Amino acid sequence: MAPKLDAATSTALERQEEFYLFVLARVRMFFVKPSIRMMVAEKLDVGVKGQTAEILGFAAWDAMGDQNPINAEWTRESRGWLNTLEQKLADAEVVYHRYARNTIFDYPLFNQARQRLHDAYEHDTSFDNNLHLQFLMVKPEWQKGHGIGHRLLQWGLDVADKVKLPVLIESSLAGYNFYLRHGFKLLKMIRVDFVPEKAYDMPVIVYDPR
């Protein structure tokens, strides 16, 4: 018998185009945010017809905090009218999807869950300036034995080590042990139970070179 899909997965499968546009808008927003750097792992193949590239994984690092030297540096590098215009267009795309196209994503519930996760550290002033790993993704067939996740993560840890900034992650349970092996420690386990039948635990973890 086929596995039973939950409502969110079923809706996404039924409305694949809308789900794709939602994900695309969110990723574009991260790409153009001045305080974020995207790291991409590619596999390059060179043949007689030229060079092709396959994306194997990527990570988004967000330098957060008004007194964060990395935030100041990255924002300074991203100045310019073209970057500003691109950011405004990406923000407008997200707003358009939310209010004109969206029928599958519960934004208020998402914001509640995000705030509960952020409450684990936002009241601790020692974390006001940090490097936040927004996401790290590796293709399933490249997750074991290739070191791609390690390299994507280590790039951010090296940046944090240089300026003595803590690194914060809202980790999945699947990735929890991976981060522990790289020196992270559990800050708090958060129960996300706004929809009781879909309740889950999410570890908020920290790497602190200070």
C-alpha positions as CSV (number, residue, x, y, z in Angstrom):
1,M,0.0,0.0,0.0
2,A,1.3,3.5,-0.9
3,P,2.3,5.7,2.0
4,K,-0.2,8.2,3.2
5,L,0.7,11.8,2.4
6,D,0.1,14.6,4.9
7,A,-2.0,17.6,3.8
8,A,0.9,19.9,3.1
9,T,2.8,17.4,0.9
10,S,-0.4,16.5,-1.0
11,T,-1.2,20.2,-1.6
12,A,2.4,20.8,-2.9
13,L,2.2,17.9,-5.3
14,E,-1.2,19.0,-6.6
15,R,0.0,22.6,-7.1
16,Q,3.6,22.0,-8.2
17,E,3.9,25.2,-10.2
18,E,2.8,27.4,-7.3
19,F,5.1,25.5,-4.9
20,Y,8.0,26.0,-7.4
21,L,7.3,29.8,-7.6
22,F,7.1,30.1,-3.8
23,V,10.5,28.4,-3.4
24,L,12.0,30.4,-6.3
25,A,10.9,33.7,-4.8
26,R,12.4,32.8,-1.4
27,V,15.7,31.7,-2.8
28,R,16.0,34.9,-4.9
29,M,15.3,36.9,-1.8
30,F,18.3,35.3,-0.1
31,F,20.5,35.7,-3.1
32,V,20.2,39.5,-3.2
33,K,20.1,40.3,0.6
34,P,23.2,42.4,1.3
35,S,24.1,40.6,4.5
36,I,24.0,37.1,3.0
37,R,26.6,35.1,1.1
38,M,25.6,32.0,-0.9
39,M,28.1,29.1,-1.2
40,V,27.5,26.7,-4.1
41,A,29.1,23.3,-4.6
42,E,29.3,22.3,-8.3
43,K,30.5,19.3,-10.2
44,L,32.2,20.3,-13.4
45,D,32.4,18.0,-16.4
46,V,34.6,19.0,-19.4
47,G,33.9,17.2,-22.7
48,V,34.3,17.7,-26.4
49,K,31.1,19.8,-26.4
50,G,32.3,22.1,-23.7
51,Q,31.9,22.4,-20.0
52,T,28.8,21.5,-18.0
53,A,28.1,22.1,-14.3
54,E,25.8,20.2,-11.9
55,I,24.9,21.8,-8.6
56,L,25.5,19.4,-5.7
57,G,24.7,21.6,-2.8
58,F,24.5,25.1,-1.5
59,A,24.4,27.1,1.8
60,A,23.2,30.6,2.8
61,W,25.2,32.4,5.5
62,D,23.5,35.5,7.0
63,A,25.6,38.0,9.0
64,M,23.2,39.4,11.6
65,G,23.5,42.3,14.0
66,D,24.2,46.0,13.8
67,Q,27.7,45.7,15.3
68,N,28.6,42.7,13.2
69,P,31.9,43.4,11.3
70,I,31.0,40.8,8.7
71,N,27.6,42.4,8.1
72,A,29.2,45.7,7.6
73,E,31.8,44.3,5.2
74,W,29.3,42.3,3.1
75,T,26.8,45.1,3.0
76,R,29.4,47.5,1.8
77,E,30.4,45.1,-0.9
78,S,26.8,44.9,-2.1
79,R,26.2,48.6,-2.5
80,G,25.2,50.1,-5.8
81,W,22.0,51.0,-7.6
82,L,21.9,47.8,-9.5
83,N,22.0,45.6,-6.4
84,T,19.5,47.9,-4.7
85,L,17.1,47.5,-7.6
86,E,17.5,43.8,-7.7
87,Q,16.8,43.5,-4.0
88,K,13.6,45.6,-4.3
89,L,12.4,43.5,-7.2
90,A,13.0,40.3,-5.2
91,D,11.2,41.7,-2.2
92,A,8.3,42.7,-4.5
93,E,8.1,39.2,-5.9
94,V,7.8,37.7,-2.4
95,V,5.0,40.1,-1.5
96,Y,3.2,39.4,-4.8
97,H,3.4,35.7,-4.2
98,R,2.2,36.0,-0.6
99,Y,-0.9,38.2,-1.3
100,A,-1.8,37.5,-4.9
101,R,-0.7,33.9,-5.7
102,N,-0.3,31.9,-2.5
103,T,-2.9,29.3,-1.6
104,I,-0.5,26.6,-0.1
105,F,1.6,28.4,2.5
106,D,0.5,29.5,6.0
107,Y,2.6,32.6,6.5
108,P,1.2,33.6,10.0
109,L,1.9,30.0,11.3
110,F,5.3,30.1,9.8
111,N,6.1,33.5,11.5
112,Q,4.9,32.1,14.9
113,A,7.2,29.0,14.5
114,R,10.1,31.2,13.5
115,Q,9.6,33.5,16.4
116,R,9.5,30.6,18.8
117,L,12.8,29.4,17.5
118,H,14.4,32.8,17.6
119,D,13.2,33.2,21.2
120,A,15.8,30.6,22.1
121,Y,18.6,33.2,21.7
122,E,17.2,36.6,20.9
123,H,17.0,37.6,24.6
124,D,20.7,36.8,25.1
125,T,22.7,39.9,24.2
126,S,25.8,37.8,23.6
127,F,24.2,36.5,20.5
128,D,23.1,39.9,19.1
129,N,25.8,39.7,16.5
130,N,26.1,36.3,14.9
131,L,26.6,34.3,11.7
132,H,23.3,32.5,11.0
133,L,23.2,29.5,8.7
134,Q,19.8,30.0,7.0
135,F,20.0,26.7,5.1
136,L,22.5,24.0,3.9
137,M,21.3,21.5,1.3
138,V,23.1,18.7,-0.4
139,K,21.7,16.4,-3.1
140,P,20.8,13.0,-1.4
141,E,23.2,10.9,-3.5
142,W,26.1,13.2,-2.6
143,Q,25.4,13.4,1.2
144,K,27.6,10.6,2.3
145,G,31.4,10.3,1.8
146,H,32.0,13.2,-0.4
147,G,32.6,16.0,2.1
148,I,30.3,18.5,0.4
149,G,28.3,19.4,3.5
150,H,31.5,19.7,5.5
151,R,33.0,22.2,3.0
152,L,29.9,24.3,2.8
153,L,29.7,24.4,6.6
154,Q,33.4,24.9,7.2
155,W,33.5,28.0,5.0
156,G,31.2,29.8,7.5
157,L,33.0,28.4,10.5
158,D,36.3,29.8,9.2
159,V,34.7,33.3,8.8
160,A,33.3,33.1,12.3
161,D,36.6,32.0,13.7
162,K,38.4,35.0,12.3
163,V,36.2,37.6,14.0
164,K,35.1,35.5,17.0
165,L,31.4,35.4,16.1
166,P,29.0,32.7,17.3
167,V,27.2,30.7,14.6
168,L,23.5,29.9,15.1
169,I,21.5,27.2,13.4
170,E,17.9,26.0,13.7
171,S,18.8,22.4,12.8
172,S,16.7,19.6,11.5
173,L,16.8,16.4,13.6
174,A,18.4,14.7,10.5
175,G,21.3,17.1,10.5
176,Y,21.7,17.4,14.2
177,N,24.6,14.9,14.7
178,F,26.4,16.3,11.6
179,Y,26.6,19.7,13.3
180,L,27.6,18.2,16.7
181,R,30.6,16.6,15.0
182,H,31.7,20.0,13.8
183,G,31.8,21.5,17.3
184,F,28.2,22.8,17.7
185,K,26.4,22.4,21.0
186,L,22.7,22.3,21.8
187,L,21.4,25.7,23.0
188,K,17.8,24.6,23.3
189,M,15.4,22.0,21.9
190,I,12.2,23.7,20.7
191,R,8.9,22.0,20.4
192,V,6.9,23.2,17.4
193,D,3.4,22.1,18.0
194,F,1.1,24.7,16.5
195,V,-0.5,21.9,14.5
196,P,-0.6,19.1,17.1
197,E,-0.8,16.2,14.7
198,K,2.4,17.5,13.0
199,A,4.3,18.5,16.1
200,Y,8.1,18.1,15.9
201,D,11.2,19.1,17.9
202,M,13.9,21.4,16.4
203,P,17.3,21.8,17.9
204,V,18.7,25.3,18.1
205,I,22.4,24.9,18.2
206,V,25.5,27.2,18.5
207,Y,29.1,27.1,17.6
208,D,31.0,29.7,19.7
209,P,34.7,30.4,18.9
210,R,34.8,33.0,21.7
